[in-house]
């Protein structure tokens, strides 16, 4: 081996890390989850992490297979099935939550059964009591650190209903939906470049808003149910272009309206049923002028 060749090898070894046998050490590039172009949904099928707004503890959101269209928030860790009552046992398969036990020694439990901000269920095993106490201590730390703020006493129901419906009813694409948050608080579900959920709202000052209007509680083609009112406040979006209505249906901000980014959460829309959601029917329009123009 010539001196020049030996010097070149030493320089290469010095510039790139190598193992004891001289083979180069290569760190594999991290691979992110991607959605197939022909996938019927852009939502990555994995647990959608979140935090309970009442106690601040972590929740894993999963789509469910029962009659409820909304996702279910489960405690992130598995628990021994013997410590969980049969009615509270869930199992997750391929990212989908099933309200039953799959026969294994482990199961999942809804966070609502452990949330320290709620009243404790009557039948709580000692293991679940200890876990609930642990979550309560974590909630206390969050409050002491200023990370979690306790909710103030809610205003009178009459005042809340007249100015800002907590679960508004919207009409878009000729279908009525009920949202889980007020119109101005509906958050975009798309993924940002930092792989976090977009924090921008769907309602934007630079796009045409919907209008609050009084519409019949049920379409004329259906048999009207026995309801106390026949007209209700609806956030009507049907006068907007189809592209805008699709943006609202997909729950995207204007910046992600035409983006190919995957969704990091399920949409908050739920098909409106006057029999199931009768407590969210408001016979009066939101009172303020700002509400009429900006959807609050």
N, C-alpha and C positions, 0 to 999 in steps of 0.2 A: 504494500500500500504506500503510495507516494505521500510525502508530507502535505501536499496541497489537498489531496483527497481526505486525509485525516483531519486537517484543519476545517474543511467544509463540513464533515460529519459532526465535529465538535460544535460548530456554530449552529447547525441544525438542531442538535440536542439541547443546546442552551436556549434556543428560541422557542421550542415547543416541548412541553412536558412529555416524558416517556416513562414506560414501565421498566422493571428491572431487566427485561429481556430485549429492550430496545424498541418495542412496538409503541407507536404513539398513543397517548392517552386522549381520547375524544369524549367530550361530554355531550350526550345526546340532547338535541334541541327539544324543549318541551312542546308537546302537541296539544292543541286546544280542540275541544269538541266542535265538530262541524255538522251542519244540517245538509242532507242530500237535496239537490235542486228539485227532485220530484217528490219530496216529502209533503204530505197533505197539511202539515203544520210546521211552523218555523220555531216552535218551542222545543228546546233541548229536553229530552225526557230524563230529567234528574231532579233531585229535590231542590226546590226553590227556597234558599235560606231567607229567613226573616226574623223579626223580633216582635214579641207580644207588645202591643202599645200600652197595655195596662201594667205589666210587671217587668218588661224589658228583657226577659229571658228568650233564648233562641228557639225558633220554631222552624221545622221543615215542612214546606207546603207541597202537597201531592195532589194530583187529580184523582178523583174517586170514581167508583163504578156503580154506586147506588143511585137512587132517584135524584139526589141533590146535585145540581150542576156545578156548585161551587167547590173549590178545592178544600182539603181538610188540613189543619195544622197539627202535626204530630210532634211529640217529644223526640229530639234528635237521636237518643240512644235506645237500643233495644233493652227490654226488661224481661226477667223470668216470667213465663206465662202463669206460673202458679201464684205470683204476687199480684196479678192483675185480674179484676173481675171479668167474667166472660163477656159481659155487654160492652166492655171498654177495650177489647182486644182487636187489634188491627194487624195486618201484615202487608208488606209492600212487595210487589212483583213487577219487574221491568218498569219501575218508576210509578206504577199505579197502586193506589191504596185500596185495600179491600177490607170492609168492615166485618171481618171474621178471623178465626184462628186457623193457621195452616197446618197445625199438628206438630210443629217444632217446639222445643222447650223455650223459645223466645218469641216475643211479640212486641208490637208498638202500641202506644197509648196516646190518645189525643191530649194536647197541651191543656185544653179546657178543664180536664179532670185533675190537673196538677197546679194550675195557675194560682199563685198565692193571693192574687188580687180578687179572686172570686171565693164564694162560700165553698167550704170543703164538702165533697159528697158525703152522704151518710155512710155508705159502705166503703171505707178506706182501710186497706191492709196496713200493717206496721211498716212494711217496706215503702209503700207509697207515701205514708205519713212522713217518714224520714226524708224522702226525696222532695216532698213538698216543702219541708222545713229548709232544706238546702237551697231550693229556688227562692224562698222568701229571704234568706240571708243575702243572696246575690242581688235581689231587688233592693234591699236596704243599702247595700254598698253603692249601687247605681244612684240611688237618691242622695246619699251623703256626698258622692263625688260630683253631683250636679249633672250627671249624664241622663238621668231619667227624672222627669217632672211629673208629679201626680196630677191627675186631671181635676180641674176645679168642679165645683158643683154645677151641674148642667142648668141652663136657664129654664124658665117655665116652658112647658111643651107648646103652649099657644104661640109664644114669641118665636120659638124655633121653627114651627111649622109655617108661620106667616112670612118669614124672610129668607130662610135657607133650608130647604128640605135635606135631611141627612141622607136619604136614599131616594134621589130623584128618579122620575120616570121619563125616559127619552124615547122619541120616535125617529127612527132612521131606517132607510132602505125598506120602508113600508112595514116595519116590524117594531113593536114596542119592547123596550128593555128597561130593567131597573138596575141602577148602579149601586155600588157598595159605598160610594163616597159622594159628597156634594159635587156639582158640576165643575166648579173651579178647582177641586182637589183631586180630580181623576188624573193619575200619573201615567206617563208613558211607560210601556213595558219593554221597550227595545234595549239592546245591549250597547253600551258605549265602547269606545276604543280601549278604555281601561278595564273592560270586562265587568263593569258595574251596571246596574240598572239606571237608565236615564232618569234624571230628577225633574225634567221639565214637564209641565202639565200639558194635557191635550188641548185645552182651551188656550188660544193665543190671541194677543191683541192685534196681530197683523193678518189674521184670517177672519172671514165672516163668521159671526157666532150664530147660534140658534136663537129661537124666540120662545118665550113662555106663552102658552095659550091654553085655553080651556077646551078640552075635547071630550067626547063621550067616553064613559068608563069602559065600555066594551064596544067593539065594532057592531054595526047594525046587522051584519050577517049572522051574528051569534045570539044565542038566547041570553038575555041579560040576567046576571045573578042577582040574588037578593042582597043588594048593597044599599047603605044609607044615602049615597049620593049617586047622581047619574052623570056628572061631569067632573073632571079632575084636571089639575095643572100638569101639563106635559111640556118638556123641553123639546120643541119641534125642530128637527134638522132636515126635514124632507125638501125644503126649498133650496138647500145647498146643492152644489154640483155633486155628481155621483162619486167623484174622487175624494171630495171632502167627507162625504158620508162613510166611505170605505175607511178613510183615515180614522174617523171616530170609532167605527166598528172594530178596527184592529188595535185601537187605543195607542196611537202613535202621535208624537208631537210633530209639528211641521218639518223639523229637521230630519226625522226618521220616516217621513211619509213615503218616500221612494227609496229608502235605504234597504240593502240586503242583509242588514244585521239581524241576528237571531233574537228572539224574544226571551227575556229572562224571567218572566212572570206570566201568569194567566190573566186574561182580561177580566175586568170587574163586571162585565155585562151578564145579566141573567134574564132569560125570557120572562116578561111580565105576565103574571097570572092574577087577575083581580080577586080571586078567591084566596090565594095564598098570601098575597101582598096587600090585602085590604087595609092594614094598619098604616101603610105608607101612601095612601091616597089622600091628596090635599085638594079640597074643593075650592080653594082660593089661589090666585096667582101670587107669587112673591111680591112683597109690597113696594120695595124701593125701585126708583128709576134705574139705578146702577145695575140692579139685578136683571132688569128687562133687557139691557143692552150687553151686559158682560157675563151673563150666565151664572152669577153667584146666587 
